[in-house]
Amino acid sequence: MQVERRRVIVWGPGEVGASVIAGVLADKDLELVGVKVFNPDKEGRDAGELAGVGPCGVLATCSSVDLLALDADVVVLTCAVSALTAGLDDDVIAMLESGKNVIATVGYHHVARSNSASEKRQSAQRLQQAALAGRSSLYGGGVHPSYLTERVAMTLAAGLGDAQHIRTIEALDFSGAPADMWGGLAAIGFGSDPDAISAENMLARYGDMYYGDTVANLAFSLTGSDDVRIENQVFARPAAARLELPSITIDAGTVAALHLVTKAFVGAACVATNEEVWFLGAPNAFHGDDLPFGNWNQGLVTYTIEVTGTASKLRTQLEYELLELHNPVTMMSVRAVIDAIGPVCDAEPGVLIDDANPRVRRDPRIPG
């Protein structure tokens, strides 16, 4: 029996969005039907050419109205974090009410949690209302938050039976980051005075929308409580020597690594900790303290997961080694999003969260 292909709109093809377009075009079970762009120079451009995979016949548009009128099963949102306070929720509500499922890589991992952007955003109740009205679903996905925390870490935690605390660390070499990411490396805090880094730092403020959500989700999965308190601390590590990069020059003694620690408390107990480390180049590499092994090969993209139970502690670390020039974080995010399209489209209407419980299927190797 032929399975009907899922019809996909990609909303905001930057680095991640372009890779989602390429992934959708390469998937026999998916059909690209629309692409939203924000740059007028991209209006009318072929989406496949924007993604670098050759023409596909789907033309990009700046018109939200035209895209909302399309017959589509799902919209994949890959917008910049700044879009969250610039009316993106209104578009999401319109998508949901029109019957389109939504998968977002930013801003929708825990819509009920208050953060610095909440005053300029729609409420969780309004998003839920829109989803129920349109018989559609809203899901915040990606590699981190989502896959490596709410999926992988929680799956590992299940093996202990009585996990009390989960610690995750994402450490990334940002020396090759796009010059305009989050406003540029200087805007994030690189190259500045380490003593000037505070809770108002961009990584801390924007990061709370990602990592505050993920530790709150971990806390809920571990304890069942939604009465969670979030604490953020950001630390700076200075460069030992001058470093010249294409997008920025880092003088000795200025910030060459940023370390954001986000903790979730239920009552007095800290039940989840996420550490986000961004550093510039091997001389300034830092992957967190008290690591299980620490013997990285390249050390460009690494993850550490620790789960502490009553009688035992599980500690592991992952490293993504580059065999060719690409961004593995982008590739992992794209894969996580594309793999979620089917389950999200098939889910009950409403705002969705990750579920790490075991899943089973019939063995297709046995006839009958």
C-alpha positions in Angstrom: 0.0 0.0 0.0 1.4 3.4 -1.0 1.7 5.8 1.9 0.7 9.4 1.3 3.6 11.8 1.5 3.7 14.4 4.2 3.5 17.9 2.8 6.1 20.2 4.4 6.5 24.0 4.7 9.9 25.3 5.9 9.7 28.6 7.6 13.0 30.6 7.7 15.8 28.8 5.7 19.0 30.0 7.4 21.7 27.4 8.0 19.3 24.9 9.7 16.4 25.7 7.4 18.4 25.2 4.3 19.5 21.8 5.6 15.9 20.9 6.4 14.9 21.7 2.9 17.7 19.5 1.6 16.6 16.7 3.9 12.9 17.0 3.0 13.8 16.9 -0.7 15.9 13.7 -0.2 13.1 11.9 1.7 10.7 9.8 -0.4 8.0 10.1 2.3 8.0 13.9 2.4 7.0 16.6 -0.1 8.2 20.2 0.1 5.3 22.5 -0.8 6.4 25.9 0.5 9.3 28.0 1.9 9.1 31.2 3.9 11.9 33.7 3.5 12.4 37.1 5.2 14.9 38.6 2.8 13.1 40.2 -0.2 16.1 39.3 -2.4 15.1 35.7 -1.9 11.5 36.2 -3.0 10.7 33.9 -5.9 14.0 32.0 -5.7 13.9 28.2 -6.1 14.0 26.6 -2.6 16.3 23.9 -3.8 18.8 26.4 -5.1 18.6 28.3 -1.8 19.5 25.0 -0.1 22.4 24.3 -2.4 20.9 21.1 -3.9 19.7 22.3 -7.3 16.2 23.4 -8.5 13.2 21.6 -7.1 10.3 23.7 -8.5 9.2 25.2 -5.2 9.6 29.0 -5.1 10.3 30.8 -1.8 8.0 33.6 -0.7 7.9 36.4 1.9 4.1 36.1 2.1 2.8 34.4 5.2 -0.7 34.6 3.9 0.2 32.6 0.8 1.9 29.9 2.8 -1.0 29.6 5.3 -3.3 29.1 2.3 -1.3 26.0 1.2 -2.4 22.5 1.8 0.3 21.2 4.2 0.6 18.7 7.0 3.4 20.4 8.9 5.4 23.6 9.2 9.1 23.3 10.3 10.1 26.6 12.0 13.8 27.3 11.9 13.6 31.1 12.7 16.2 33.1 14.6 15.6 33.4 18.3 14.8 37.2 17.8 11.6 36.2 16.0 10.1 35.0 19.2 9.5 38.6 20.4 8.6 39.9 16.9 5.2 38.2 16.5 6.2 34.7 15.6 3.6 33.3 18.0 0.9 35.0 16.0 2.1 33.1 12.9 2.3 29.9 14.8 -1.3 30.3 16.1 -2.5 30.9 12.5 -0.6 27.8 11.4 -2.2 25.7 14.1 -5.7 27.0 13.6 -5.4 26.3 9.9 -4.8 22.6 10.7 -1.0 22.6 10.2 1.2 20.9 12.7 4.3 22.9 13.8 7.8 21.7 14.7 10.1 24.4 16.0 13.8 24.4 16.7 13.6 27.4 19.0 11.3 28.8 21.6 8.6 26.0 21.9 10.3 23.3 24.0 8.3 24.4 27.2 5.8 27.0 26.3 4.3 27.2 29.8 7.5 28.3 31.4 8.0 32.0 32.0 11.3 33.6 30.8 12.6 37.1 29.8 10.6 37.0 26.6 7.2 36.0 28.0 5.8 39.5 28.3 6.1 39.8 24.5 4.7 36.4 23.7 1.4 34.6 23.5 0.4 32.4 26.5 0.7 28.6 26.5 -3.1 28.5 26.9 -3.5 30.5 23.6 -1.2 28.1 21.8 -3.0 25.1 23.2 -6.4 26.6 22.2 -5.1 27.2 18.6 -3.9 23.6 18.4 -7.1 22.1 19.7 -9.2 24.3 17.4 -7.2 23.2 14.3 -6.8 19.6 15.4 -3.1 20.1 15.1 0.1 19.8 17.3 3.0 22.0 18.3 6.4 20.5 19.2 9.7 22.0 20.0 12.5 19.7 18.8 16.1 19.5 17.8 19.3 18.0 19.1 19.7 20.1 22.3 17.3 20.8 23.8 15.2 17.7 23.1 17.1 14.7 21.6 20.2 14.5 23.7 18.5 15.6 26.9 14.8 14.6 27.0 15.4 11.5 24.9 19.0 10.1 25.4 19.6 11.3 28.9 16.1 10.2 30.1 16.6 6.8 28.4 19.8 6.3 30.3 18.2 7.5 33.5 15.5 4.8 33.2 18.2 2.1 33.6 19.0 3.3 37.1 15.4 3.1 38.2 15.7 5.9 40.8 17.5 8.7 39.1 17.9 11.7 41.4 19.9 14.1 39.2 20.8 14.5 35.5 23.8 16.6 34.3 24.3 17.3 30.6 27.1 19.3 29.0 27.2 20.6 25.5 30.7 21.9 24.5 31.2 23.5 21.1 34.1 25.1 19.3 32.6 28.3 18.0 35.6 29.5 16.1 33.9 28.6 12.8 30.5 29.9 13.8 28.7 32.2 11.2 29.7 35.8 11.7 26.0 36.9 12.2 25.0 34.1 14.7 23.1 35.8 17.6 24.4 39.1 16.3 28.0 38.0 16.1 30.6 36.6 18.4 31.3 40.0 20.0 27.7 40.5 20.8 27.7 37.1 22.6 30.6 38.3 24.7 33.7 37.0 23.1 36.6 39.4 23.2 35.2 41.4 26.1 36.4 41.9 29.6 35.7 38.6 31.6 34.7 40.7 34.6 31.9 42.3 32.5 30.2 39.0 31.9 27.0 38.8 34.0 23.5 37.3 34.0 22.6 40.0 31.4 25.0 38.4 28.9 23.3 37.4 25.6 24.1 33.7 26.1 22.5 33.7 29.5 19.4 35.6 28.3 18.8 33.8 25.1 20.2 30.5 26.4 17.5 30.5 29.1 14.9 30.0 26.4 16.7 26.8 25.4 18.4 25.4 28.4 16.0 26.6 31.1 13.3 24.8 29.1 15.4 21.6 28.8 16.2 21.3 32.6 12.6 22.1 33.5 11.5 19.3 31.2 14.1 17.0 32.7 12.9 17.9 36.2 9.3 17.2 35.2 10.2 13.8 33.6 12.2 12.8 36.7 9.8 14.0 39.5 6.4 14.6 37.9 6.5 18.1 39.4 6.0 21.3 37.4 6.9 23.5 40.4 10.4 24.0 39.2 12.8 26.9 40.0 15.5 27.7 37.4 18.9 29.3 38.3 21.4 30.5 35.7 25.1 31.4 36.1 27.5 32.4 33.4 31.2 32.2 33.6 34.0 33.6 31.4 37.4 32.0 30.6 40.1 34.3 29.3 42.4 33.7 26.3 45.9 32.8 27.1 47.2 34.3 23.9 45.9 36.5 21.1 43.7 34.7 18.6 42.8 35.9 15.1 39.7 34.5 13.5 37.9 35.5 10.3 35.0 37.1 12.2 36.8 38.4 15.4 40.2 39.0 17.0 40.5 37.9 20.6 43.2 39.6 22.6 45.0 37.8 25.5 43.1 38.1 28.7 39.7 38.7 27.0 36.8 36.3 26.8 37.6 33.2 24.8 35.1 30.8 26.3 31.7 31.1 27.9 30.2 28.6 30.3 26.5 28.8 31.1 25.3 26.6 34.0 21.5 26.2 34.2 20.0 24.3 37.2 16.5 23.1 37.9 15.3 22.8 41.5 12.2 21.0 42.8 11.9 22.2 46.4 15.5 22.3 47.8 16.8 19.6 45.5 18.7 20.3 42.3 17.4 17.6 40.0 18.8 18.7 36.6 21.8 20.7 35.4 22.8 21.7 31.9 26.1 23.3 31.1 26.6 25.1 27.8 30.2 25.8 26.8 31.2 27.8 23.8 34.9 28.3 23.2 37.1 29.6 20.4 39.7 27.3 19.1 41.7 24.4 20.5 44.0 26.7 22.7 40.9 27.8 24.6 39.0 24.5 24.7 37.0 23.7 27.8 34.5 20.9 28.0 33.4 21.1 31.7 34.8 20.0 35.0 35.1 16.5 36.4 34.5 14.7 33.1 34.1 10.9 32.9 37.1 10.4 30.5 38.1 13.7 28.9 40.3 12.1 26.2 38.8 13.9 23.3 40.2 13.4 19.8 39.1 16.6 18.0 37.1 18.1 20.9 35.0 20.3 18.5 31.5 19.0 19.3 31.2 17.1 22.6 28.4 16.0 25.0 28.6 14.6 28.5 25.8 13.0 30.3 25.7 12.0 34.0 22.8 10.4 35.8 23.0 10.0 39.6 20.9 7.5 41.4 20.7 6.3 45.0 23.1 3.4 44.6 25.0 4.2 41.4 26.0 6.9 38.9 26.1 6.5 35.1 28.7 8.7 33.3 29.2 8.9 29.6 30.5 11.3 27.0 30.0 11.6 23.2 32.2 13.2 20.6 31.2 14.0 17.0 34.4 13.9 14.9 34.3 15.7 11.6 35.2 13.5 8.7 34.4 16.3 6.2 33.7 20.0 6.5 30.1 20.4 7.9 28.3 21.3 11.1 27.3 18.2 12.9 25.0 20.1 15.3 23.0 21.3 12.3 22.9 17.9 10.8 21.8 16.3 14.1 19.1 19.0 14.6 17.8 18.4 11.0 17.7 14.7 11.5 15.8 15.1 14.8 13.3 17.4 13.2 12.7 15.3 10.1 12.3 12.1 12.2 9.7 13.9 14.3 7.4 14.8 11.4 5.5 11.5 11.3 5.0 11.2 15.1 3.9 14.8 15.4 1.5 14.6 12.5 0.0 11.4 14.1 -0.1 12.8 17.7 -3.2 13.9 19.5 -3.9 17.6 19.0 -2.2 20.0 21.4 1.2 21.1 22.7 3.6 18.2 22.7 6.6 17.2 24.8 9.2 14.5 24.4 8.4 11.0 25.7 11.4 8.7 26.4 9.3 5.7 27.3 10.0 2.5 25.5 8.4 2.0 22.0 7.8 -1.3 20.3 6.7 -2.4 16.9 5.9 -5.7 15.2 9.0 -7.6 13.9 8.7 -7.2 10.0 11.2 -10.1 9.5 8.6 -12.7 10.7 5.8 -13.4 8.1 2.2 -14.1 9.0 
